[in-house]
Amino acid sequence: MAGVSSRSMGLGALLLSVALAGCGLDVEREGFGPGGVPIENFTAEQIFGRGEFELNRSKPEKAAYFFSEIERLYPYSDWAKRALIMQAYAFHQDRDYENSRSAAQRYIDFYPADDDAAYAQYLLALSYYDQIEEVGRDQGLTFQALQALRAVIERYPDSDYARSSVLKFDLAFDHLAGKEMEIGRYYLRREHYGAAINRFRSVVEDFQTTTHTAEALHRLVEAYLSLGLTDEAQTAGAILGYNYQSTEWYEDSYKLLTGRGLELEAAGDSWLRQVYRQMVKGKWL
């Protein structure tokens, strides 16, 4: 991030405190309360330095306050622009994701062509991504994270943030597939086979690139066999055999099907037969 690297983030806290003391900024006290010097008496650069100092001593909440004061006191200055991206960063470090997102969005709105706009968009995406909960909970934030990460990838494809966003996008996508699998297994255990099939079908059709596809196909074999729909079960097994033969899910499906005298082959004309044509035969219908 240009806004961070161009300043003194790498300086030791002791050296920075000495420099700030030379500027007349009270480091030990909050400095701007009772008995202190009003913050309006300091330059934007001095306040910015104090914000960096607070970051260096792991006080991101205080750092965010000082950066926000620059935006308030010097709203049209270059320091205000730099402080805004730092404000978003400090809020994120403090896990105040809502305020981090707000500051990042303001930066994108005010300075869309600036070098740090890519980082602001990335911070906005992280404000969702870092809140993704366990698989068992509501996945609304996961959808928002995916949308925000996609924006980084599409708007700033050559940036380092795009490369990182691709990795996080894949993880978040996998997370959503995991949610579908959890719900599908829940229905399967309770013998609600139709509802279970809908969830596993979603994984196979919409989340083919995730780590859950092989299990989804096996669960389809289980569900369809339970319903007596052998054509669909055989076809799911055939897809498993072609793409995931080295997995435990293929082995389990093979035992289930062959134990009933069935082959792992495409049969019938269900939605799985179309998936088979697409994935195995390379024919998109």
Residue pairs with C-beta under 8 A, 6 or more apart in sequence:
1 85
1 89
1 116
1 119
2 115
2 116
2 119
3 82
3 85
3 86
3 89
3 116
3 119
4 86
4 89
6 82
7 48
7 52
7 82
8 16
8 49
8 52
9 52
9 55
9 56
11 56
12 56
13 53
13 56
13 57
16 49
16 52
16 53
16 56
17 27
17 53
19 49
20 27
20 46
20 49
20 50
20 53
21 27
23 42
23 46
23 49
24 37
24 42
24 46
25 31
25 37
25 42
25 46
25 49
25 50
26 36
26 37
27 50
27 53
29 35
29 36
30 36
31 37
31 39
31 50
32 38
32 39
39 47
39 69
39 73
40 73
42 50
44 70
44 73
44 74
44 77
44 79
44 80
44 83
45 79
47 66
47 67
47 69
47 70
47 73
47 83
48 66
48 67
48 70
48 79
48 82
48 83
48 86
50 66
51 62
51 63
51 64
51 65
51 66
51 67
51 70
51 83
51 86
51 90
52 63
52 86
53 63
54 60
54 62
54 63
54 66
54 90
55 63
55 86
55 90
55 93
60 90
60 91
60 93
60 94
61 90
61 94
61 96
63 86
63 90
63 93
64 87
64 90
64 91
64 94
64 96
64 99
67 83
67 84
67 86
67 87
67 90
68 83
68 87
68 103
70 77
70 79
70 80
70 83
71 80
71 83
71 84
71 87
74 80
81 107
81 110
81 111
81 114
84 103
84 106
84 107
84 110
85 103
85 104
85 107
85 116
85 119
85 120
87 103
88 100
88 101
88 103
88 104
88 107
88 120
88 123
88 124
89 100
89 123
91 97
91 99
91 100
91 103
92 100
92 123
92 126
92 127
92 130
95 130
97 127
97 128
97 130
97 131
98 127
100 123
100 124
100 126
100 127
101 123
101 124
101 127
101 128
104 120
104 121
104 123
104 124
104 127
105 120
105 124
107 114
107 116
107 117
107 120
108 117
108 120
108 121
108 124
111 117
111 120
117 156
118 152
118 155
118 156
118 159
118 161
118 162
119 161
121 148
121 151
121 152
121 155
121 156
121 161
122 152
122 161
122 164
122 165
124 148
124 151
125 145
125 148
125 149
125 151
125 152
125 165
125 168
127 148
128 141
128 142
128 144
128 145
128 148
129 145
129 148
129 149
129 168
129 172
131 141
131 145
132 139
132 141
132 142
132 145
132 172
132 175
133 139
133 141
135 175
135 178
135 179
135 182
136 179
136 182
139 175
139 176
139 179
142 172
142 175
142 176
142 179
143 176
145 168
145 172
146 169
146 172
146 173
146 176
149 165
149 168
149 169
149 172
150 165
150 169
152 159
152 161
152 162
152 165
153 162
153 165
153 166
153 169
156 162
170 209
173 207
173 209
173 210
174 207
174 210
174 211
174 212
176 207
177 203
177 207
177 210
177 211
177 212
177 213
177 216
178 210
178 212
180 199
180 200
180 202
180 203
180 207
180 212
180 216
181 199
181 200
181 203
181 212
181 215
181 216
181 219
183 199
184 195
184 196
184 197
184 198
184 199
184 200
184 203
184 216
184 219
185 196
185 219
187 193
187 195
187 196
187 199
188 196
188 219
188 222
188 223
191 226
193 223
193 226
193 227
196 219
196 223
197 220
197 223
197 224
200 216
200 217
200 219
200 220
200 223
201 216
201 220
201 271
203 210
203 212
203 213
203 216
204 213
204 216
204 217
204 220
204 239
204 272
204 275
205 271
205 275
207 213
207 216
208 279
213 243
213 244
214 240
214 243
214 244
214 247
214 249
214 250
215 249
217 236
217 237
217 239
217 240
217 244
217 249
217 253
218 236
218 240
218 249
218 250
218 252
218 253
220 232
220 233
220 236
220 272
221 233
221 236
221 237
221 240
221 253
221 256
221 257
222 256
224 230
224 232
224 233
224 236
225 233
225 256
225 257
225 260
230 260
230 262
230 267
231 267
231 268
231 270
232 268
232 270
232 272
233 256
233 257
233 262
234 257
234 262
234 263
234 264
234 265
234 266
234 267
234 268
235 265
235 266
235 267
235 268
235 270
235 272
235 273
235 275
235 276
236 253
236 272
237 250
237 253
237 254
237 256
237 257
237 262
237 264
237 265
238 264
238 265
238 266
238 276
238 280
239 272
239 275
239 276
239 279
239 280
240 247
240 249
240 250
240 253
240 264
241 250
241 254
241 264
242 279
242 280
243 279
243 280
244 250
253 264
254 264
257 263
257 264
258 264
266 273
266 276
266 277
266 280
267 273
274 285
277 283
277 284
277 285
278 284
278 285
